[in-house]
Amino acid sequence: MNYAAQIGAFETKRAALVAANDTIMKKAATDGATLDAAQTEEFDGNQADIESIDSHLKRLKQAEKSAGEKATPVAGGSAADAGTTRGGSRIEIKGHNLPKGTAFTRYAMALARSKGNLMQAAEIAKTWRDSTPEVENVLKAAVSAGTTTDTAWAKPLVEYQNMTSEFAELLRPATIIGRIQGLRRVPFEIKIPRQTGGSSVGWVGEGKPKPVSALAFDQIRLGRAKTAGIVVITDELARASSPSAEQVVKDDLVSQTAQFLDQQFVDPTKAAVQDVSPASITNGVTPIVASGTDADAVRHDAKLLMGKFLGANLSLAGAVWIMTEMQALGLALMTNPLGNPEFPGMVINGASGGTFMGLPVVLSENVPVNLGTGTPVTGAGSRIILAKANEILLADDGETMLDVSSEASLQMESAPDAPATANTVLLSLWQNNMIGIRAERYINWGKRRPGAVQFIDSANYGG
């Protein structure tokens, strides 16, 4: 038993003895008498034990302090180092202070540099053994029966999960989904009941029958929807081993993934495709068209939008605004005749817009604008979204799977032809000395109630 456990056990015993003596004295006080012989013997025996325990506790605490001063740090750079230094009392864990996502980026670069050859990629990863040994472990792992602590078996699988989780943590603040606090996270493929109708309640006279009605429910199920993107880099960049090259690859992976997810999440034109992809949270919503550009129009339109929430019996608690930085800038710069800000809560810092009408603001340039129609163009402007976070369901395992190729021909389009036609332009990676990194991720979302998201369209406030 270690020192902490011993100290806890003796403190518990001491408390019991103190409680016993307290009971004896309270009984004597109630009886209005002194202690009899038996009570005196019991009380004195307990008191002697208490004094003995106090002395022993003092010695235990001194021993615990001395053991802590002699503790040696655990080397956490690799599994082998940790194994040789563990044992005894450990207080400090030493690791490498690298930017988040470094291991995952190096994994991608090793795959790209080796053109998908795992044996060669493992050799490349040896150059990073001192700082990110998990990259080599994952690349050279041979899967057979074992445990997650076995460096030759599933431990590399855990390390890969750790690397992708770190990348997901890096990606999270770059996406709208990651910036919204309070989304309702659910597992894939689980049916979630949703109430669609309420029961009836009414006044009942004496001896009269009570009204009975049934609640109405349906179900929501978020299946596995897969996002896939291809980031193309030059062979020279893949071969570079400098931190700046790693940063370029990491930034590209993050920005491309974030841009795609953001647009799919909030674009009103994105409808659901069965067994392929979810609809955006704004799809199917009838917007409120901006009534003007001045502060009075802002307040009028915001009142209508928030009123739609309340009219659907949805509280504004937990709701969040989503808009572009440009539109947020227009709101932040609006002033009244005295020169004071019309909306003082608005702050532009690239990720958060402060507060608007008392609710937090999430900023993203990936919120698609309305380009308008006709000649001259009418209806053009930005979209301002109001979403109730805990009414949006999100299924996301947080893992990203990578594959690479240098011998494919790609359509360098965000909306590629499917299938390819005679007019489809293809880029040969081999001919242009380029490498494609394909990233895949399973993620899905859906609204728990249809009225949980509303938006203003064609907004040019402050413009």
SULNOR-V614875 format. One record per backbone hydrogen bond with DSSP energy under -1.0 kcal/mol. NH is the residue of the N-H (numbers start at 1). CO is the residue of the C=O. If there is no record, write none. Layout:
nh:NH co:CO
nh:NH co:CO
//
This chain:
nh:6 co:2
nh:7 co:3
nh:8 co:4
nh:9 co:5
nh:10 co:6
nh:11 co:7
nh:12 co:8
nh:13 co:9
nh:14 co:10
nh:15 co:11
nh:16 co:12
nh:17 co:13
nh:18 co:14
nh:19 co:15
nh:20 co:16
nh:21 co:17
nh:22 co:18
nh:23 co:19
nh:24 co:20
nh:25 co:21
nh:26 co:22
nh:27 co:23
nh:28 co:24
nh:29 co:25
nh:30 co:26
nh:31 co:27
nh:32 co:28
nh:33 co:28
nh:40 co:36
nh:41 co:37
nh:42 co:38
nh:43 co:39
nh:44 co:40
nh:45 co:41
nh:46 co:42
nh:47 co:43
nh:48 co:44
nh:49 co:45
nh:50 co:46
nh:51 co:47
nh:52 co:48
nh:53 co:49
nh:54 co:50
nh:55 co:51
nh:56 co:52
nh:57 co:53
nh:58 co:54
nh:59 co:55
nh:60 co:56
nh:61 co:57
nh:62 co:58
nh:63 co:59
nh:64 co:60
nh:65 co:61
nh:66 co:62
nh:67 co:63
nh:68 co:64
nh:69 co:65
nh:70 co:66
nh:74 co:92
nh:76 co:94
nh:82 co:78
nh:83 co:79
nh:84 co:80
nh:85 co:81
nh:94 co:74
nh:98 co:96
nh:102 co:99
nh:105 co:101
nh:106 co:102
nh:107 co:103
nh:108 co:104
nh:109 co:105
nh:110 co:106
nh:111 co:107
nh:112 co:108
nh:113 co:109
nh:114 co:110
nh:115 co:112
nh:116 co:111
nh:117 co:114
nh:121 co:117
nh:122 co:118
nh:123 co:119
nh:124 co:120
nh:125 co:121
nh:127 co:124
nh:128 co:125
nh:129 co:126
nh:132 co:128
nh:135 co:132
nh:137 co:133
nh:138 co:134
nh:139 co:135
nh:140 co:136
nh:150 co:147
nh:153 co:150
nh:155 co:150
nh:156 co:153
nh:158 co:154
nh:159 co:155
nh:160 co:156
nh:161 co:157
nh:162 co:158
nh:163 co:159
nh:164 co:160
nh:165 co:161
nh:166 co:162
nh:167 co:163
nh:168 co:164
nh:169 co:165
nh:170 co:166
nh:171 co:167
nh:172 co:168
nh:174 co:171
nh:175 co:172
nh:179 co:175
nh:180 co:176
nh:184 co:392
nh:186 co:394
nh:189 co:222
nh:192 co:220
nh:194 co:218
nh:196 co:216
nh:197 co:216
nh:208 co:205
nh:216 co:197
nh:218 co:194
nh:220 co:192
nh:227 co:441
nh:229 co:439
nh:231 co:437
nh:233 co:435
nh:235 co:433
nh:238 co:234
nh:239 co:235
nh:240 co:236
nh:246 co:242
nh:247 co:243
nh:248 co:244
nh:249 co:245
nh:250 co:246
nh:251 co:247
nh:252 co:248
nh:253 co:249
nh:254 co:250
nh:255 co:251
nh:256 co:252
nh:257 co:253
nh:258 co:254
nh:259 co:255
nh:260 co:256
nh:261 co:257
nh:262 co:258
nh:263 co:259
nh:264 co:260
nh:265 co:261
nh:266 co:262
nh:267 co:263
nh:270 co:267
nh:273 co:277
nh:276 co:273
nh:277 co:273
nh:280 co:270
nh:281 co:265
nh:285 co:282
nh:288 co:455
nh:290 co:457
nh:298 co:294
nh:299 co:295
nh:300 co:296
nh:301 co:297
nh:302 co:298
nh:303 co:299
nh:304 co:300
nh:305 co:301
nh:306 co:302
nh:307 co:303
nh:308 co:304
nh:309 co:305
nh:310 co:306
nh:311 co:307
nh:312 co:308
nh:313 co:310
nh:314 co:309
nh:319 co:316
nh:320 co:387
nh:321 co:360
nh:322 co:385
nh:323 co:362
nh:328 co:324
nh:329 co:325
nh:330 co:326
nh:331 co:327
nh:332 co:328
nh:333 co:329
nh:336 co:340
nh:339 co:336
nh:342 co:334
nh:346 co:343
nh:347 co:353
nh:349 co:352
nh:353 co:361
nh:355 co:345
nh:356 co:359
nh:359 co:356
nh:361 co:354
nh:362 co:321
nh:363 co:351
nh:364 co:323
nh:367 co:364
nh:370 co:381
nh:373 co:378
nh:378 co:373
nh:381 co:370
nh:382 co:459
nh:384 co:456
nh:385 co:322
nh:386 co:454
nh:387 co:320
nh:388 co:452
nh:389 co:318
nh:391 co:388
nh:392 co:389
nh:393 co:446
nh:394 co:184
nh:395 co:444
nh:401 co:440
nh:403 co:438
nh:405 co:436
nh:410 co:427
nh:413 co:411
nh:424 co:421
nh:427 co:410
nh:429 co:408
nh:432 co:428
nh:434 co:429
nh:435 co:233
nh:436 co:405
nh:437 co:231
nh:438 co:403
nh:439 co:229
nh:440 co:401
nh:441 co:227
nh:443 co:225
nh:444 co:395
nh:446 co:393
nh:448 co:391
nh:452 co:449
nh:454 co:386
nh:456 co:384
nh:457 co:288
nh:459 co:382
nh:462 co:293
nh:463 co:460
//
